[in-house]
Structure formats: structure tokens, C-alpha cells
Amino acid sequence: MYFKTKQLVALALFGAIIFTLVFFLGAAVLSLTGIPMSAGITNVFITVVVIAIGSKIINKFGTATIMTAVAGALAIPTISFGAPGVYKIITLGLVGLIIDLAISSLKRSNKGFILGGILGSGFTVPITFAAMILLGLPGVEKMKPFILMFSVIYAVLGALGAWFGTWLYEKKLKDKAFVKQLQS
């Protein structure tokens, strides 16, 4: 399986959309709370919506991984998705891979997308926490008491985001000319 150039460009654009949304929404929440991962409460839903739409349009294994890795690369110098650092490409790519595996395990059905939203979003918190500990980044101890709570909240929001993203694709996007062109 391979991706056409236009599909890779579309996936990179979806990754850039994810980063842009997270950057603007998340920075405000983190500034207000001071708790790493709290910004994700506002970001998880919309991020999974974008991932679901992108993965429905480019209906191939690896789409979520590419989108999240691109978002991670763009986020390297920012506080989006955690403290600044190159590690974000790996952590977000791993989250995308979890989503891709879940989607594929249920043969790319809408249930697979919802499972991917649950697992990918739920594992975002412990994956990011582990990376921050390994790198000795500041603020990690503030996160520790909230890991389980945020993981559950993220999983629920991921499921809702996947459901909404698949609904948007099915009801509003799948018959659009630009979608058909990307799928050809």
C-alpha cells in the first residue's frame, strides 16, 4: 500500500489543521489552569474529529499516524501537546498508530473509528506523561494526580469526536468533488 502525493499533501494539511486548532485552543486553557494536559480537554474532541475525517477521506492504514506525526513536528517549539521538544513526533505518531490499528482491527468500520478515538485519546495522557518523565521535563509532578481522570475524559471525548467526525464525513463530505478526487 502506498500514498499518492496528493493524499500525502492532504494528510499533511490535516496535521497542520490539528496543530493550529490545538495551538490556539490549548494555549488559552493551559495559561488559565497551569496543569499540563488540561488543555487537551478542549483539544481532544476537535483533534479526533479531524483525524476521523482525514482517515475516512484517505481510507488507508497509516493516515492517523501521518496526520498526528505532522502535528507533532509542527508543535516541536510550542507548548501544544506538551513541553517543547522533538519527542512530540514520536508520542503523537504512536497515538496515531494506536488509532490506525484500532480502525483496521474493525475493518475501517465506524465502530473501529470510535474504538480508535477511545484508545488513541485515552493513551495520549500516559504516553505524554511517560515521555515527560523520561526527558525530565518540568511540570510533570503536577500531572501525576490527574492521569487517570484525564485519560478517562480524553477517551470519552475521543469517542465523541470519532463519532462526530464519521457522521460529518458520511452526511456532509463523502459525496463532495474534492473528496472523490482525493480518493481516486
Buried (B, 14 or more C-beta within 10 A) or exposed (E): EEBEEEBBEBBBEBBBBBBEBBBEBBBEBBEEEEBBBBBBBBBBBBBBBBBBBBBBBBEBBBBBBBBBBBBBBBBBEBBBBBBBBEBBBBBBBBBBBBBBBBBBBBEBEBBBBBBBBBBBBBBBBEBBBEBBEEEEBEBBEBBEEBBEEBBEBBBBBBBBBBBBBBEBBEEEBEEEEEBEEBEE
